[in-house]
């Protein structure tokens, strides 16, 4: 979780705890509604944090799967292209096959599917020249594995981004309720100074900054300009 989001979340949790401790001050229907809304916002942020954590793990796993599938696919395609130079056919030729240089995942998937469509009808001729009999099937499996990993990686990114946007919306709603709590607290009778102090401290976002300096500031010494010394008479 980003530092600014964490700090807002912590401030909202502290405010919720203070209001729960002094729940009798918010016994009206409107007060109970405000407390329920703040609690619901905090619960939503908790759930969305879990979604983001899962999305990060899903993206890491899909990235590892994507790399493995891409490596296996490139190795298989290279073998087909090299063996294809030895294949002799009457009606067509396989000597023109080339693997694209540094292709993207989408380009590699499209190329692999096209190559399979071209080579599969002549699988026996490739096997006769030494190509492993199961390699074309492995290429097909690696192609679909790369496509699936790429989709999973994209989906994980989208879920993380969507959760981040929802967290922002939930914290915006929570902040409005926190401001309302404080506005009400300021207008309470003077018999509740402790509540107002607790609420003021709880709603503060960010690390505490001590206003009193811990030590005296160091003196800044500015060198004086050089003064020429007159020659002795």
C-alpha positions as CSV (number, residue, x, y, z in Angstrom):
1,X,0.0,0.0,0.0
2,X,1.3,3.5,-0.9
3,X,2.4,5.6,2.1
4,X,-0.2,8.3,1.6
5,X,-3.0,5.7,1.4
6,X,-1.7,4.0,4.5
7,X,-1.6,7.2,6.4
8,X,-5.2,8.1,5.5
9,X,-6.3,4.7,6.4
10,X,-4.6,4.8,9.8
11,X,-6.2,8.2,10.5
12,X,-9.7,6.9,9.6
13,X,-9.2,3.9,11.8
14,X,-8.1,6.0,14.8
15,X,-11.1,8.3,14.2
16,X,-13.4,5.3,14.1
17,X,-12.0,4.0,17.4
18,X,-12.4,7.4,19.1
19,X,-16.0,7.7,17.9
20,X,-16.7,4.1,19.1
21,X,-15.3,4.9,22.5
22,X,-17.7,7.9,22.7
23,X,-20.6,6.3,20.9
24,X,-23.1,7.9,23.2
25,X,-22.4,11.3,21.6
26,X,-23.7,9.9,18.3
27,X,-26.8,8.1,19.4
28,X,-29.1,9.9,17.0
29,X,-30.1,8.2,13.7
30,X,-27.8,10.6,11.8
31,X,-24.9,9.9,14.1
32,X,-25.3,6.1,13.8
33,X,-25.5,6.5,10.1
34,X,-22.2,8.4,10.0
35,X,-20.5,5.8,12.1
36,X,-21.9,3.0,10.0
37,X,-20.7,4.7,6.8
38,X,-17.2,5.2,8.2
39,X,-17.1,1.5,9.3
40,X,-18.3,0.3,5.9
41,X,-15.6,2.4,4.1
42,X,-12.9,0.9,6.3
43,X,-14.2,-2.6,5.7
44,X,-14.2,-1.9,1.9
45,X,-10.6,-0.6,2.0
46,X,-9.6,-3.8,3.9
47,X,-11.2,-6.0,1.3
48,X,-9.6,-4.0,-1.6
49,X,-6.2,-4.3,0.0
50,X,-6.6,-8.1,-0.1
51,X,-7.6,-7.8,-3.7
52,X,-4.5,-5.8,-4.5
53,X,-2.2,-8.3,-2.6
54,X,-3.8,-11.2,-4.5
55,X,-3.3,-9.3,-7.8
56,X,0.4,-8.7,-7.1
57,X,0.9,-12.5,-6.5
58,X,-1.2,-13.4,-9.5
59,X,0.9,-11.0,-11.7
60,X,4.2,-12.5,-10.4
61,X,3.0,-16.0,-11.1
62,X,1.7,-15.2,-14.6
63,X,5.0,-13.4,-15.3
64,X,6.9,-16.5,-14.4
65,X,4.6,-18.7,-16.5
66,X,4.9,-16.3,-19.4
67,X,8.7,-16.4,-19.4
68,X,8.8,-20.2,-19.2
69,X,6.2,-20.5,-22.1
70,X,8.0,-18.0,-24.2
71,X,11.3,-19.7,-23.7
72,X,9.9,-23.1,-24.6
73,X,8.1,-21.7,-27.6
74,X,11.1,-20.0,-29.0
75,X,13.2,-23.2,-28.6
76,X,10.6,-25.2,-30.4
77,X,10.1,-22.8,-33.2
78,X,13.8,-22.6,-33.8
79,X,14.0,-26.4,-34.1
80,X,11.2,-26.4,-36.7
81,X,12.8,-23.6,-38.8
82,X,16.2,-25.3,-38.8
83,X,14.9,-28.8,-39.6
84,X,12.6,-27.2,-42.3
85,X,15.8,-26.4,-44.3
86,X,16.3,-30.1,-44.7
87,X,12.7,-30.9,-45.7
88,X,12.2,-31.5,-49.5
89,X,8.7,-31.1,-50.8
90,X,7.5,-31.0,-54.4
91,X,4.7,-28.5,-54.1
92,X,6.1,-26.1,-51.5
93,X,9.3,-25.2,-49.7
94,X,10.2,-24.7,-46.0
95,X,13.5,-23.0,-46.5
96,X,12.0,-19.5,-46.3
97,X,10.8,-19.8,-42.7
98,X,12.4,-17.3,-40.3
99,X,11.7,-16.5,-36.7
100,X,10.9,-12.8,-36.2
101,X,13.7,-10.9,-34.4
102,X,12.8,-9.8,-30.9
103,X,9.0,-10.2,-31.3
104,X,6.4,-9.1,-28.7
105,X,4.3,-11.8,-27.1
106,X,1.4,-11.0,-29.4
107,X,3.7,-11.2,-32.5
108,X,5.2,-14.5,-31.3
109,X,1.8,-16.1,-30.7
110,X,0.6,-15.1,-34.1
111,X,3.7,-16.3,-35.7
112,X,3.6,-19.7,-33.9
113,X,0.0,-20.3,-34.9
114,X,0.8,-19.4,-38.5
115,X,3.8,-21.7,-38.5
116,X,1.8,-24.6,-37.1
117,X,-0.9,-24.1,-39.8
118,X,1.8,-24.3,-42.5
119,X,3.9,-27.2,-41.1
120,X,1.3,-29.6,-39.6
121,X,0.2,-30.9,-43.0
122,X,3.8,-32.0,-43.6
123,X,4.5,-33.2,-40.1
124,X,5.7,-36.7,-41.3
125,X,8.3,-35.1,-43.6
126,X,9.7,-33.0,-40.7
127,X,9.8,-36.1,-38.4
128,X,11.6,-38.0,-41.2
129,X,14.3,-35.3,-41.1
130,X,14.8,-35.7,-37.3
131,X,12.2,-33.4,-35.7
132,X,10.8,-35.1,-32.5
133,X,7.4,-36.5,-33.2
134,X,5.8,-34.6,-30.3
135,X,7.5,-31.2,-30.8
136,X,4.7,-29.7,-32.9
137,X,2.2,-30.6,-30.2
138,X,4.5,-29.0,-27.6
139,X,4.7,-25.9,-29.6
140,X,0.9,-25.7,-29.7
141,X,0.7,-26.2,-25.9
142,X,3.4,-23.5,-25.4
143,X,1.6,-21.1,-27.7
144,X,-1.6,-21.4,-25.7
145,X,0.2,-21.3,-22.4
146,X,1.9,-18.0,-23.5
147,X,-1.5,-16.6,-24.5
148,X,-3.1,-17.6,-21.2
149,X,-0.2,-16.2,-19.1
150,X,-0.3,-12.9,-21.0
151,X,-4.1,-12.6,-20.4
152,X,-3.6,-13.5,-16.7
153,X,-0.9,-10.8,-16.4
154,X,-3.1,-8.2,-18.0
155,X,-6.1,-9.2,-15.8
156,X,-4.0,-8.9,-12.6
157,X,-2.9,-5.4,-13.6
158,X,-6.4,-4.3,-14.3
159,X,-7.7,-5.7,-11.0
160,X,-4.9,-3.9,-9.1
161,X,-5.7,-0.6,-10.8
162,X,-9.5,-1.0,-10.3
163,X,-8.9,-1.7,-6.6
164,X,-6.7,1.4,-6.3
165,X,-9.5,3.5,-7.8
166,X,-12.1,2.0,-5.5
167,X,-9.8,2.6,-2.5
168,X,-9.5,6.2,-3.4
169,X,-13.3,6.5,-3.6
170,X,-13.8,4.8,-0.3
171,X,-11.3,7.0,1.4
172,X,-12.9,10.1,0.0
173,X,-16.2,9.1,1.5
174,X,-14.5,8.2,4.8
175,X,-12.8,11.6,4.9
176,X,-16.2,13.4,4.5
177,X,-17.5,11.5,7.5
178,X,-14.4,12.3,9.5
179,X,-14.8,16.0,8.8
180,X,-18.4,15.8,9.8
181,X,-17.5,14.1,13.1
182,X,-15.0,16.9,13.9
183,X,-17.5,19.6,12.9
184,X,-20.0,18.1,15.3
185,X,-17.4,17.7,18.1
186,X,-16.5,21.4,17.9
187,X,-20.1,22.3,18.6
188,X,-20.5,20.0,21.5
189,X,-20.9,21.4,25.0
190,X,-17.7,22.3,26.8
191,X,-18.1,19.2,29.0
192,X,-16.4,17.1,26.2
193,X,-12.9,18.6,25.8
194,X,-11.3,15.1,26.0
195,X,-13.3,13.8,23.1
196,X,-12.4,16.9,20.9
197,X,-8.7,16.5,21.8
198,X,-8.7,12.8,21.0
199,X,-10.5,13.4,17.7
200,X,-8.2,16.2,16.7
201,X,-5.2,13.9,17.2
202,X,-6.8,10.9,15.6
203,X,-7.8,12.6,12.4
204,X,-4.3,14.0,11.8
205,X,-2.8,12.4,8.6
206,X,0.9,11.8,8.5
207,X,3.7,11.4,11.0
208,X,3.7,13.5,14.1
209,X,6.0,16.5,13.8
210,X,7.2,18.0,17.1
211,X,6.8,21.8,16.9
212,X,9.5,22.4,19.5
213,X,13.1,22.1,18.3
214,X,15.1,19.4,20.0
215,X,18.2,21.4,20.1
216,X,19.4,24.9,19.4
217,X,20.1,25.6,15.7
218,X,23.7,25.8,14.8
219,X,25.2,29.2,14.2
220,X,25.9,30.0,10.6
221,X,29.4,31.5,10.2
222,X,29.8,33.8,7.3
223,X,33.4,34.7,6.4
224,X,34.2,38.4,6.5
225,X,35.6,39.9,3.4
226,X,39.4,40.3,3.4
227,X,40.6,43.8,4.5
228,X,43.8,45.0,2.9
229,X,46.5,45.9,5.4
230,X,48.1,49.3,4.7
231,X,51.8,49.3,4.2
232,X,53.8,50.5,7.2
233,X,54.9,54.1,6.9
